[in-house]
């Protein structure tokens, strides 16, 4: 029978593995476990948590110290913005896993999806790029360049606000089909200006949050760069500790 101590030990072993596995599919994990077991059978020993952790870490992309710091600053910006706005619960932030980095979140379904919600969501999407500007003085191309990128997602939300969500100051009752895509921004100068104005306002929200919590942002980025993975519980503890410090 497993006692409480054994159960706690098992959870402690699983926790870092779960964070290292962020972004992988169930099929990816099954394949990895099979490969580890096959290797260990040849060595004549059974599998341990350390074997799985080693295999998961071997899949990390090699990163220079400079790139790792930039990625940490970027992802820490996202994580902090999500948590301070309450838009989503952060499960973990990571760098060096499956690319440059990621923040795993679960949307806060209790919030009303009003214009403030939309602007805060856009701010959280833009917070990584904004963090790079504030800390490093320039941005990398990683915030854009693809339809699923931070810039693309924020622009799509701004476009939806101006065309089909009823949040526009210009003809808010006119619904335009989702068939109106970002490529139409090149043809409609006035619409492009309104979308850009909304993006600038969302970026200002992100900038204000990061400037007001600069020390906390740098603390998260430093921890992330050193460890590679920071859990949501650790992030919440860091925010709580920062709030408890005297001004």
C-alpha positions in Angstrom: 0.0 0.0 0.0 1.3 3.5 -1.0 1.7 5.8 2.0 1.4 9.6 2.0 5.2 10.0 1.8 5.4 7.7 -1.3 2.5 9.6 -2.9 4.1 13.0 -2.3 7.4 11.7 -3.7 5.7 10.4 -6.9 4.0 13.8 -7.4 7.4 15.6 -6.9 8.9 13.3 -9.6 6.0 13.9 -12.0 5.8 17.6 -11.7 9.1 18.6 -13.5 8.4 15.9 -16.1 4.9 17.3 -16.8 6.4 20.8 -17.3 9.1 19.5 -19.6 6.4 17.7 -21.7 4.5 20.9 -22.3 3.6 21.2 -26.0 4.0 17.5 -26.8 1.1 15.4 -27.8 0.1 12.1 -26.2 1.6 10.3 -29.2 4.9 12.1 -28.7 5.1 11.0 -25.1 4.2 7.4 -25.9 6.9 7.3 -28.5 9.4 8.8 -26.1 8.6 6.3 -23.4 8.9 3.4 -25.8 12.3 4.6 -27.0 13.5 5.0 -23.4 12.3 1.5 -22.4 14.0 0.0 -25.5 17.3 1.6 -24.6 17.1 0.6 -20.9 16.3 -3.1 -21.8 19.6 -3.2 -23.7 21.3 -1.8 -20.6 19.5 -4.3 -18.4 17.8 -1.9 -16.0 14.4 -0.4 -15.3 13.2 3.1 -16.1 13.4 6.0 -13.5 12.1 9.5 -13.4 15.6 10.7 -14.3 15.7 8.6 -17.5 12.5 10.3 -18.7 13.7 13.7 -17.7 17.0 13.2 -19.6 15.1 12.1 -22.7 12.7 15.1 -22.5 15.6 17.5 -22.1 17.5 16.0 -25.0 14.6 17.3 -27.2 15.3 20.9 -26.2 16.6 23.3 -28.9 20.1 24.5 -28.4 20.1 28.2 -27.5 22.8 30.7 -27.0 22.9 32.6 -23.7 21.8 35.8 -25.5 18.9 34.1 -27.2 17.8 32.3 -24.0 17.7 35.6 -22.1 15.7 37.3 -24.9 13.2 34.4 -25.0 13.0 34.5 -21.2 12.2 38.3 -21.2 9.6 37.7 -23.9 7.8 34.8 -22.2 8.0 36.4 -18.7 6.2 39.4 -20.3 3.4 37.2 -21.5 3.1 35.4 -18.3 3.0 38.5 -16.1 0.4 40.2 -18.4 -1.9 37.2 -18.3 -1.7 36.9 -14.6 -2.0 40.6 -13.7 -5.0 41.1 -16.0 -6.6 37.9 -14.9 -7.3 37.0 -18.6 -6.0 33.5 -18.1 -4.5 31.1 -15.6 -0.8 30.4 -16.4 0.1 26.8 -16.0 3.8 27.2 -16.8 6.3 29.3 -18.8 9.2 27.6 -20.6 12.1 28.5 -22.8 14.3 26.1 -24.8 11.5 23.6 -25.3 10.1 22.9 -28.8 11.4 26.1 -30.1 12.2 29.4 -28.4 9.6 29.4 -25.7 5.9 29.2 -24.7 3.4 30.1 -22.0 0.8 27.5 -21.3 -2.5 29.1 -20.2 -6.2 28.2 -19.5 -8.6 31.0 -20.3 -10.6 32.6 -17.5 -14.1 31.6 -18.5 -15.7 33.6 -15.7 -14.8 37.0 -17.3 -17.4 38.7 -19.4 -16.1 38.9 -23.0 -16.5 42.7 -23.2 -14.3 45.3 -24.8 -12.0 45.5 -21.7 -11.6 41.7 -21.9 -10.6 41.9 -25.6 -8.1 44.7 -25.0 -6.5 42.9 -22.1 -6.2 39.8 -24.2 -4.6 41.7 -26.9 -2.3 43.3 -24.4 -1.2 39.9 -23.1 -0.5 38.8 -26.7 1.7 41.9 -27.3 3.4 41.8 -23.9 6.2 39.6 -25.0 7.3 41.9 -27.8 6.7 44.9 -25.5 8.9 43.3 -22.8 11.8 42.9 -25.3 11.6 46.6 -26.2 11.6 47.7 -22.6 14.4 45.5 -21.4 16.6 44.9 -24.4 15.7 47.9 -26.6 14.7 46.0 -29.7 12.6 43.1 -30.8 13.2 39.8 -32.6 11.1 38.6 -35.5 9.5 35.9 -33.4 6.5 37.9 -32.4 5.4 37.9 -36.1 6.0 36.0 -39.3 3.2 33.5 -39.1 -0.6 33.4 -39.0 -0.5 31.9 -35.5 2.1 34.5 -34.2 1.4 37.0 -31.4 1.1 39.9 -33.9 -1.2 38.0 -36.2 -3.5 36.9 -33.4 -3.6 40.4 -31.8 -4.3 42.0 -35.3 -7.1 39.5 -36.0 -8.7 40.4 -32.6 -8.5 44.1 -33.4 -9.9 43.5 -36.8 -12.8 41.5 -35.3 -13.5 44.3 -32.9 -13.7 46.8 -35.7 -15.8 44.7 -38.1 -18.0 42.1 -36.4 -18.0 42.3 -32.5 -19.8 45.7 -32.2 -16.9 47.4 -30.4 -16.0 49.9 -33.2 -16.7 53.6 -32.7 -17.3 53.7 -36.5 -20.6 52.1 -37.5 -20.6 49.7 -34.5 -23.9 48.1 -35.6 -22.7 47.2 -39.1 -21.7 43.5 -39.1 -19.1 42.5 -41.6 -18.5 38.9 -42.6 -15.5 37.0 -41.2 -14.7 36.7 -44.9 -13.1 40.2 -44.4 -9.5 39.1 -43.7 -6.3 40.9 -42.8 -5.5 41.1 -46.5 -8.3 43.6 -46.8 -6.5 46.0 -44.5 -4.2 46.9 -47.4 -7.3 48.0 -49.4 -9.2 49.8 -46.7 -7.0 52.6 -45.3 -9.5 53.8 -42.7 -10.1 50.3 -41.4 -6.3 49.7 -41.2 -5.9 53.0 -39.2 -8.6 51.9 -36.7 -7.1 48.5 -36.3 -3.7 50.0 -35.8 -5.0 52.5 -33.2 -6.5 49.6 -31.2 -3.3 47.7 -31.4 -1.3 50.7 -30.1 -3.8 51.1 -27.2 -3.4 47.4 -26.3 0.4 47.7 -26.4 0.1 50.7 -24.1 -1.7 48.5 -21.6 1.1 46.0 -21.7 3.7 48.6 -21.4 2.1 50.2 -18.3 1.8 46.7 -16.6 5.5 45.9 -17.3 6.8 49.3 -16.4 4.9 49.2 -13.1 6.2 45.7 -12.3 9.6 46.0 -13.8 11.5 44.3 -10.9 9.0 41.4 -10.8 9.2 41.0 -14.6 13.0 40.8 -14.4 12.9 38.4 -11.5 10.6 36.0 -13.5 12.8 36.3 -16.6 15.9 35.6 -14.6 14.4 32.5 -13.0 13.1 31.3 -16.3 16.4 31.7 -18.0 18.2 29.8 -15.2 15.7 26.9 -14.9 14.1 26.6 -18.3 10.6 26.1 -16.8 8.6 28.0 -14.2 5.3 26.6 -13.0 2.1 28.6 -12.5 2.3 28.0 -8.7 5.9 29.4 -8.7 4.8 32.5 -10.7 1.9 33.1 -8.3 4.2 32.8 -5.3 6.6 35.3 -6.9 3.8 37.8 -7.6 2.5 37.3 -4.0 6.0 37.9 -2.6 6.4 41.0 -4.7 3.1 42.4 -3.5 4.1 41.8 0.2 7.3 43.8 -0.1 7.2 47.3 1.2 7.1 50.0 -1.5 
